Amino acid sequence: MKILVCISHVPDTTSKINFTDNDTKLDYNGVQFVINPYDEFVLTRAMWFKEKQGATVTVVNVGGAETEPTLRKAMAIGADEAIRVNTNPTDAFLVAKELAEVVKNGGYDLVLTGKESVDYNGQMVPAMLSSLLNYGFVNGCIGVEIDGINATIKREIDGGEETVSSTLPMVIAGQKGIVEEKDLKIPNMRGIMMARKKPLTVVEPLGVTARTNVKLYEKPKPKESVKLVNTVDELINLLHNEAKVI
């Protein structure tokens, strides 16, 4: 089984985000970048298929040379090889189109992605990718088993869980639950050294035209000060006479 894991290169969630050029571009100074957390969950699941079923695992990213340390980390975790599509990931359609070309050229049986990236939270790329490939698609995956070409997938739905079956090839967008947080793999020194020797292939882009453009970034408004109350009567009085919500 050939597995392709799509990796996003995203700011650490503890990073302080600022903007430049009249709030039209992100300021990357001092920002630490990591593997998108949702992608790390599906990468760990791919490692399970490698260890238990002999699958080969390739990781792919759409981005510039600055993303290669993130791909090397994914190989240190255990991926066999990496592909970088050499273009700026300006919008979801462009990314999906470039990833679809990689899938077509590589003949992958299973494509794993995180359900979204933690920087833009768009949740668009996995569905677009499956549509471009005409593959089956399951989002919000919290469990997957593969037997030959048959897949059994558990996904999260409102108020519960749903188990579905399908056949490969397909695209699965996962989240926490596909593996548990305690099972995430941390690169060891041997893995880091081996990752340096694994192939990282850079491919040139198709030249897809982005369909959306960023006009402006804006931070959330600062939280307003709060008023502490000591009794229920005082709270009711404030809600009635000051906030006028009751």
FENBEL-V763784 format. One record per backbone hydrogen bond with DSSP energy under -0.5 kcal/mol. CO is the residue of the C=O (numbers start at 0). NH is the residue of the N-H. If there is no record, write none. Layout:
co=[CO;CO]
nh=[NH;NH]
This chain:
co=[0;0;1;1;2;2;3;3;4;4;7;7;9;11;14;17;19;19;20;22;24;25;26;27;31;33;35;35;36;37;38;39;40;41;42;43;44;45;46;47;48;48;49;55;56;56;57;58;59;60;60;63;64;66;66;67;68;69;70;71;72;73;73;80;81;82;83;83;84;84;87;90;91;92;93;94;95;96;97;98;99;100;101;102;102;108;108;109;109;110;111;112;116;123;124;125;126;127;128;129;129;135;137;139;140;142;144;146;146;148;149;150;150;151;152;153;153;154;156;159;161;161;163;165;168;169;170;171;171;172;173;174;178;179;180;187;188;189;190;191;192;193;193;194;198;198;200;200;202;207;230;231;232;233;234;235;236;237;237;237;238;238]
nh=[2;55;108;109;4;57;5;111;6;59;9;35;33;14;16;26;23;24;23;216;19;27;17;30;11;9;38;39;40;41;42;43;44;45;46;47;48;49;50;51;52;54;53;2;79;80;4;82;6;62;84;66;67;69;70;71;72;73;74;75;76;77;78;58;200;60;85;202;62;86;89;94;95;96;97;98;99;100;101;102;103;104;105;106;107;168;169;3;111;171;5;173;120;127;128;129;130;131;132;133;134;170;172;155;174;153;151;148;149;167;146;152;165;144;163;141;142;161;159;156;154;163;152;150;135;110;137;112;173;140;114;177;176;182;183;191;192;193;194;195;195;196;197;197;81;200;83;202;85;209;234;235;236;237;238;239;240;241;242;243;244;245]
